[in-house]
Amino acid sequence: MRISKKKIISVIILLICLICAAVYLKNVADYKRAIGKTTFDEIDIADASDGIYIGEYDVNFIYAKVEVTVEDGEIVSINILEHRHERGKAAEKVIEKIIEEQKIDVDAVSGATNSSTVIKKAVENALKGGL
């Protein structure tokens, strides 16, 4: 019994698609696990030294790199240097809440919870450089 080239090619393409799907599903599972495990430390911003600090956080599909400026024990500005996101552009408004409330663990932006979490964690990581 002879198998045609078309059938062999079809089987190879199908196998490649299955492998790609499996890798993608594993990456999604890893991403969800990383977001679920993200916690925030209690940081007293007043303890941070004056300065400009860079922080980042990466959970595979979402990444943020921020620049945080601290003066006289307060966050005076947060600049988003890089934000790789799926549909989480709206989460960038979370920086306004952080500055206004002078704490990291503020409410997430509705519809962009995971991106909000990543940005907040990047800010926390930046502030740890000033402690």
PEHUTA-V339790 format. One record per residue. N is the residue number from 1. RES is the residue in one small letter. SS is DSSP state (helix for helix, strand for strand, loop for the rest). PHI is phi in whole degrees, 0 to 359 (999 if undefined). Layout:
BEGIN
N|RES|SS|PHI ; N|RES|SS|PHI
END
This chain:
BEGIN
1|m|loop|999 ; 2|r|loop|254 ; 3|i|loop|262 ; 4|s|loop|286 ; 5|k|helix|299 ; 6|k|helix|300 ; 7|k|helix|293 ; 8|i|helix|297 ; 9|i|helix|297 ; 10|s|helix|298 ; 11|v|helix|295 ; 12|i|helix|297 ; 13|i|helix|298 ; 14|l|helix|299 ; 15|l|helix|297 ; 16|i|helix|298 ; 17|c|helix|297 ; 18|l|helix|295 ; 19|i|helix|295 ; 20|c|helix|298 ; 21|a|helix|296 ; 22|a|helix|296 ; 23|v|helix|296 ; 24|y|helix|298 ; 25|l|helix|297 ; 26|k|helix|294 ; 27|n|helix|298 ; 28|v|helix|296 ; 29|a|helix|297 ; 30|d|helix|298 ; 31|y|helix|298 ; 32|k|helix|297 ; 33|r|helix|295 ; 34|a|helix|296 ; 35|i|helix|297 ; 36|g|helix|296 ; 37|k|helix|271 ; 38|t|loop|289 ; 39|t|loop|234 ; 40|f|loop|241 ; 41|d|loop|277 ; 42|e|loop|283 ; 43|i|loop|243 ; 44|d|loop|272 ; 45|i|helix|301 ; 46|a|helix|298 ; 47|d|helix|278 ; 48|a|loop|284 ; 49|s|loop|288 ; 50|d|loop|301 ; 51|g|strand|158 ; 52|i|strand|244 ; 53|y|strand|234 ; 54|i|strand|252 ; 55|g|strand|219 ; 56|e|strand|214 ; 57|y|strand|206 ; 58|d|strand|225 ; 59|v|loop|236 ; 60|n|loop|82 ; 61|f|loop|279 ; 62|i|loop|232 ; 63|y|strand|218 ; 64|a|strand|221 ; 65|k|strand|230 ; 66|v|strand|232 ; 67|e|strand|239 ; 68|v|strand|246 ; 69|t|strand|253 ; 70|v|strand|244 ; 71|e|strand|222 ; 72|d|loop|51 ; 73|g|loop|75 ; 74|e|strand|226 ; 75|i|strand|282 ; 76|v|strand|258 ; 77|s|strand|200 ; 78|i|strand|225 ; 79|n|strand|249 ; 80|i|strand|274 ; 81|l|strand|278 ; 82|e|strand|204 ; 83|h|strand|215 ; 84|r|strand|265 ; 85|h|loop|213 ; 86|e|loop|276 ; 87|r|loop|237 ; 88|g|loop|259 ; 89|k|helix|304 ; 90|a|helix|299 ; 91|a|helix|298 ; 92|e|helix|297 ; 93|k|helix|290 ; 94|v|helix|299 ; 95|i|helix|295 ; 96|e|helix|297 ; 97|k|helix|294 ; 98|i|helix|299 ; 99|i|helix|294 ; 100|e|helix|297 ; 101|e|helix|269 ; 102|q|loop|54 ; 103|k|loop|208 ; 104|i|loop|273 ; 105|d|loop|277 ; 106|v|loop|267 ; 107|d|loop|299 ; 108|a|loop|288 ; 109|v|loop|284 ; 110|s|loop|302 ; 111|g|loop|86 ; 112|a|loop|220 ; 113|t|helix|299 ; 114|n|helix|293 ; 115|s|helix|295 ; 116|s|helix|300 ; 117|t|helix|299 ; 118|v|helix|294 ; 119|i|helix|296 ; 120|k|helix|299 ; 121|k|helix|292 ; 122|a|helix|296 ; 123|v|helix|296 ; 124|e|helix|301 ; 125|n|helix|299 ; 126|a|helix|294 ; 127|l|helix|296 ; 128|k|helix|299 ; 129|g|loop|290 ; 130|g|loop|260 ; 131|l|loop|269
END
